[in-house]
């Protein structure tokens, strides 16, 4: 049984072109779509493109959405992930991070620099992971999906997801140790 979909009420309103529903959907979903794109692509411009294209597809298909089969959020993330894969196929190398994490402005300059260096190292290590391992980490840790939700989005079993997560964590740790960022 599918749990209640918190976005189901917006979709018919979006299909009718109701501006307040469109604004509400953007307010609800834009930060998560940008974060997903940043973690998968390591590029702010590409992340914004992914979010924009995802919203275009939402507007186009809002009237066709049938509640009860899957949560809208699951479909939306699948669309965004597919768009990320398309971008990754086009460009085969990682791109410089534009700012994955916000740095606390109250930190003293030395702490801000250390936080930025840590963020850069983690973002770089994440960008170097194989795509499926990166996707598993992004969905579970950064997008905060449960294992079963992330596995469903990736069209794999929970056991396969846990295996991907284990390999991803091991690979990240190895990269961070080799870079001297983490002591072994």
N, C-alpha and C positions, 0 to 999 in steps of 0.2 A: 504494500500500500504506500502510495506517495504521500509525503507530509504536505501540509498546506503550503501553497506557493505564495509568498508575500508579494510577488510581482504580478500575479494573475489579474488583479484589479486594474493595473495600469495599461495592459496590452490592448484591450478594446478601445480605451480612450486614446491611445497612441494611434491606433488604426484609423480613428476618426480625425486625426490631426489636431487633437486638443493640446495646445501649447503648454498648459500647466502640467499635463501628464508627461510630456516630453522633457520638460525641465526637471521634473521630479526623478525620472528615470536616469537622466544624465547625472544629477546630484547623487543618486544612490550608487551608480555603477562606475562613473568615470575614474575615481581614485583607484579602485581595484583593477580596472582594465589597464590603466597607466602603469601601476605597480607590476602587473603580470607581464606587460610588454617590456618594461625595464629589466626585469629579472631574466626574461627569456632572451632578449635581444641586446641588452646592455647599451642602448642608444635611445635617448629621450625623443628625438624626432620620429624614429621608427615606432616607438611605443605610442606616441600620439597618433600616428597614421593608423596603427592597429585599432586603437580605440575608436577613431573616427569611422573606419570601415566597418567595425562591429556595430556601431550605432546605425550606420546606413542600412545594414542588414536587418537590424531590429525594426527600423521604420518600415522597411519593405515587407517584412514577414509578420508584423504584429497582428494583422487581421486573420492570419492563417493559424495562429497558435492555438493548440488544443490542450487545455489543462488536464491533468490527471495522468499523462504519460511520463513526463519527466519535469523537474523543476526548470523554470525558465532560466535561472542562474546557471544551471548545468549546461544548457544549450548555449547560452551566451559565452561561457568560458570555453566550450569546445570550438565555437566559431573563432574566438580570439586566438586560441592555441593553433588552430589550423592556419590562420593568417600569419602567426609567428613562424610556423614551419615553412610557409611559402617564402617569407623574408630570408630565413636561414638558408634555404636552398639557393636563393639568388646570390647571397653573399656568403662566402665560405670562411671568412675570417672574423674574429671578434672585433668589436669597435670600442673605442674609448667610452668610458662611463661619463654621462653628463651630470649625474648626481642621483645615486640610488637612494641614499638615506639622507634625511635632514639632520644637520648637526645642531646640537643644542647651543643656542647663542650665549647661554650663561656660562659655558665652559671657558676656562682660561685658554689663551692661545696655544699653549703646549698641549693641553688636553684635546683641543679642537683638531690640531694637527694629527695627534695620535689616533683620534677617532676617524678622521678622514683617511689616514693611511690604512687603518683596519678595514674600513668600508671598501676602499679601493682593492685591497688584497682579496677580500671575500668576493667582491664582484668579479674580479679577474678570474679567480679560481672557479667560480660558478660558471662563467662564460666558457671555460675550457672543458667543462664536463661534456660527455656525450649528451646529445639532445634529450633522450628519454630520461636519463638520470637527472638532468637539469629540470625537466618538466615535473618529475616526481617531487623534487625538493621544493620547487616554486609553489606547486599546488598545495603541498602539505604544510610547509613552514611559513611561506609568505602570504599565500592566499587563504590559509587556515582551513582548508577542506579536511574532513575526516579521511581516514584511510579508505573507507568504502566509497566515499564521494570521489576522491582523487582516482581511485582504481576505475570507477565507472567512467569518469571523464577520459581516462587513457585507454579505455576498452581492454583492461587487463584484470586479472584476479587480484584480490588483496594480497595474497602471497607473493605474486609477481611484483606488485608495488613495493612491498616490504623489502624484497630482494634488491630492487632498483635503489631504494632509499639507503639500504646498507652499503651498497657499492658506491653510491654517490658520496655518502659521508666519509667512507674510507678514502676515496679519491681526493676529496676536498682536503682532508687532513694531510694526506701525503703531499699534495701541492703546497699547502701552507707550511709544512715542515721543510720541504725542499727550498722554499723561498726564504726560509729563516724567520718567518713571521711567528710560527708556533714552534716551541721546543718539543722535540720528540721524546 
